[in-house]
Amino acid sequence: MSVVIETEEHKALREAVAALGRRYGRAYVTRAMEEGKGPEELWSEAGKLGYLGVSLPEEYGGGGGGIQELSLVLEELGAAGCPLLLLVVSPAICGTIIARYGTEEQKREWLPGLADGSRIMSFGITEPDAGSNSHRITTTARRDGDQWVLNGRKVFISGVDISDATLIVGRTEDARTGKLKPALFIVPRDTPGFHRTVLDMELAAAEKQFELVLDDVRLPADALVGDEDAGLLQLFAGLNPERVMTAAFAVGMARYALARAVEYAKERQVWKAPIGAHQAIQHPLAVAHIEVETAKLMMQKAAHLCDAGDDLAAGEAANMAKYAAGEACVKAVDTAVHTLGGNGLTKEFGLASLVNAARVARIAPVSREMILNFVSHQTLGLPKSY
Ligand SMILES: Cc1cc2nc3c(=O)[nH]c(=O)nc-3n(C[C@H](O)[C@H](O)[C@H](O)COP(=O)(O)OP(=O)(O)OC[C@H]3O[C@@H](n4cnc5c(N)ncnc54)[C@H](O)[C@@H]3O)c2cc1C
């Protein structure tokens, strides 16, 4: 019996996306960064080809696939050196939440644009005083007649400048108990009172991060996504895909770095044979490759569980995949830089700039310590440590 990890369609999709990635490559991202702009051309072309919408429902302009397909799109673009960070956010988090819990009107309004890339949505949950503890978020939504009024602050929110709207996680007050409960709101970019300041990050990426201030942001009643009483459930629908996609981002970047290092190790010769003939060079590359492939397998399992609708099992697998991919990526990039010796630190070879970028997958959207806490407590049944 043969084991099918990926179908022929998946392989064909990989090849097609890889071909698009090769046409843009690392040079495209480097140029976009120098010009201070986002990856608009690649985003738009990938959208027209149907790659951004592969996971969204067909009836709203998507490809009718799932996170398995979307994660391989991001992985292949990353492996070509030009990952699209907002794939993690726009179709994977926002698209999934709207497709599962949005009103019919919200689906018609947003999904076709998110699918073909003509519209982008960013996602804001992190707050300066809450960080990893999202139970502490204080962005509050209060009703005023048939409107919502939002106040609060967010930090590290990716791509707000190039997004048509941001899906903001806030809280509403329960009229009976006075308790705050999570709720999701679509906030269009130019809404009065919605202020953004770009953060000065040391990251080699075309997408920027922002601090947001919501100062009496007034929204119509239909800005609320889904049900006011089921905010947490809706939120989780988007967080598993986010973790799988972050794993895909990390696996793609790791593959890109390792491929550059292997090419270099085959050609660079300072003794009798190329440096790649020395075990001190080839073994760390082999270890990094094994760890990336292992992480990828966990990512595929998590994506499969997401698409099968098993949210609980997907949650555990997505956390583990994100952890494994983040660690594998940091190690792969470090090994690649070292393989190139001094050239590992030159702008020409472009690998040193990935050292910081690789660490993003260790920190966001949930840090490796919080995943270890989750696995210790939820999977292994050990006492909660925090
Ligand atoms: C490039 C980038 C893009 C991002 N994009 C977005 C976005 O689009 N939208 C969004 O909402 N957010 C975004 N984030 C935010 C990201 O999700 C947060 O940075 C992350 O959740 C960690 O929060 P924090 O930075 O406040 O760290 P903190 O919560 O302050 O944690 C700091 C350190 O303490 C450790 N720690 C905290 N609590 C515990 C504990 N109980 N046990 C052990 N260790 C602990 C953490 O592991 C970490 O190492 C982005 C971040 C980055 C870097």
The ligand as an SDF file (V2000), in Angstrom:
LIG
                    3D

 53 58  0  0  0  0  0  0  0  0999 V2000
    7.1570   40.1440   12.8700 C   0  0  0  0  0  0  0  0  0  0  0  0
    5.9650   40.0170   13.7580 C   0  0  0  0  0  0  0  0  0  0  0  0
    4.6990   40.0930   13.2110 C   0  0  0  0  0  0  0  0  0  0  0  0
    3.5650   40.0300   14.0230 C   0  0  0  0  0  0  0  0  0  0  0  0
    2.3320   40.1580   13.4480 N   0  0  0  0  0  0  0  0  0  0  0  0
    1.2290   40.1900   14.2460 C   0  0  0  0  0  0  0  0  0  0  0  0
   -0.0680   40.4170   13.6780 C   0  0  0  0  0  0  0  0  0  0  0  0
   -0.2180   40.5830   12.4530 O   0  0  0  0  0  0  0  0  0  0  0  0
   -1.1380   40.4700   14.5190 N   0  0  0  0  0  0  0  0  0  0  0  0
   -1.0280   40.3050   15.8700 C   0  0  0  0  0  0  0  0  0  0  0  0
   -2.0270   40.3610   16.5590 O   0  0  0  0  0  0  0  0  0  0  0  0
    0.2080   40.0890   16.4460 N   0  0  0  0  0  0  0  0  0  0  0  0
    1.3130   40.0370   15.6740 C   0  0  0  0  0  0  0  0  0  0  0  0
    2.5680   39.8250   16.2350 N   0  0  0  0  0  0  0  0  0  0  0  0
    2.6860   39.7310   17.6970 C   0  0  0  0  0  0  0  0  0  0  0  0
    3.0500   38.3390   18.2120 C   0  0  0  0  0  0  0  0  0  0  0  0
    1.9440   37.4860   18.1180 O   0  0  0  0  0  0  0  0  0  0  0  0
    3.5620   38.5300   19.6540 C   0  0  0  0  0  0  0  0  0  0  0  0
    4.8380   39.1300   19.5460 O   0  0  0  0  0  0  0  0  0  0  0  0
    3.6200   37.2330   20.4140 C   0  0  0  0  0  0  0  0  0  0  0  0
    2.3270   36.7860   20.7070 O   0  0  0  0  0  0  0  0  0  0  0  0
    4.4090   37.3680   21.7500 C   0  0  0  0  0  0  0  0  0  0  0  0
    3.9290   38.4460   22.5080 O   0  0  0  0  0  0  0  0  0  0  0  0
    4.9610   39.5390   23.0810 P   0  0  0  0  0  0  0  0  0  0  0  0
    5.8260   39.9800   21.9500 O   0  0  0  0  0  0  0  0  0  0  0  0
    4.1750   40.5810   23.7990 O   0  0  0  0  0  0  0  0  0  0  0  0
    5.8800   38.7510   24.0930 O   0  0  0  0  0  0  0  0  0  0  0  0
    5.6510   38.5310   25.6700 P   0  0  0  0  0  0  0  0  0  0  0  0
    4.2890   37.9550   25.9040 O   0  0  0  0  0  0  0  0  0  0  0  0
    6.0190   39.7640   26.3920 O   0  0  0  0  0  0  0  0  0  0  0  0
    6.7320   37.4010   25.9710 O   0  0  0  0  0  0  0  0  0  0  0  0
    8.1200   37.6940   26.0930 C   0  0  0  0  0  0  0  0  0  0  0  0
    8.8860   36.4040   26.4050 C   0  0  0  0  0  0  0  0  0  0  0  0
    8.3820   35.8410   27.6300 O   0  0  0  0  0  0  0  0  0  0  0  0
    8.0040   34.4900   27.4180 C   0  0  0  0  0  0  0  0  0  0  0  0
    6.8210   34.1740   28.2430 N   0  0  0  0  0  0  0  0  0  0  0  0
    5.6780   34.9090   28.3800 C   0  0  0  0  0  0  0  0  0  0  0  0
    4.8150   34.2640   29.1920 N   0  0  0  0  0  0  0  0  0  0  0  0
    5.4030   33.0970   29.5590 C   0  0  0  0  0  0  0  0  0  0  0  0
    5.0260   31.9990   30.3680 C   0  0  0  0  0  0  0  0  0  0  0  0
    3.8300   31.9390   30.9800 N   0  0  0  0  0  0  0  0  0  0  0  0
    5.8870   30.9700   30.5100 N   0  0  0  0  0  0  0  0  0  0  0  0
    7.1010   30.9910   29.8910 C   0  0  0  0  0  0  0  0  0  0  0  0
    7.5290   32.0130   29.1100 N   0  0  0  0  0  0  0  0  0  0  0  0
    6.6970   33.0450   28.9590 C   0  0  0  0  0  0  0  0  0  0  0  0
    7.6720   34.4120   25.9290 C   0  0  0  0  0  0  0  0  0  0  0  0
    7.8090   33.0800   25.4580 O   0  0  0  0  0  0  0  0  0  0  0  0
    8.6950   35.3430   25.3320 C   0  0  0  0  0  0  0  0  0  0  0  0
    9.9020   34.6540   25.1160 O   0  0  0  0  0  0  0  0  0  0  0  0
    3.7190   39.8640   15.4350 C   0  0  0  0  0  0  0  0  0  0  0  0
    4.9890   39.7710   15.9900 C   0  0  0  0  0  0  0  0  0  0  0  0
    6.1100   39.8490   15.1760 C   0  0  0  0  0  0  0  0  0  0  0  0
    7.4600   39.7700   15.8180 C   0  0  0  0  0  0  0  0  0  0  0  0
  1  2  1  0
  2  3  1  0
  2 52  2  0
  3  4  2  0
  4  5  1  0
  4 50  1  0
  5  6  2  0
  6  7  1  0
  6 13  1  0
  7  8  2  0
  7  9  1  0
  9 10  1  0
 10 11  2  0
 10 12  1  0
 12 13  2  0
 13 14  1  0
 14 15  1  0
 14 50  1  0
 15 16  1  0
 16 17  1  0
 16 18  1  0
 18 19  1  0
 18 20  1  0
 20 21  1  0
 20 22  1  0
 22 23  1  0
 23 24  1  0
 24 25  2  0
 24 26  1  0
 24 27  1  0
 27 28  1  0
 28 29  2  0
 28 30  1  0
 28 31  1  0
 31 32  1  0
 32 33  1  0
 33 34  1  0
 33 48  1  0
 34 35  1  0
 35 36  1  0
 35 46  1  0
 36 37  1  0
 36 45  1  0
 37 38  2  0
 38 39  1  0
 39 40  1  0
 39 45  2  0
 40 41  1  0
 40 42  2  0
 42 43  1  0
 43 44  2  0
 44 45  1  0
 46 47  1  0
 46 48  1  0
 48 49  1  0
 50 51  2  0
 51 52  1  0
 52 53  1  0
M  END
$$$$
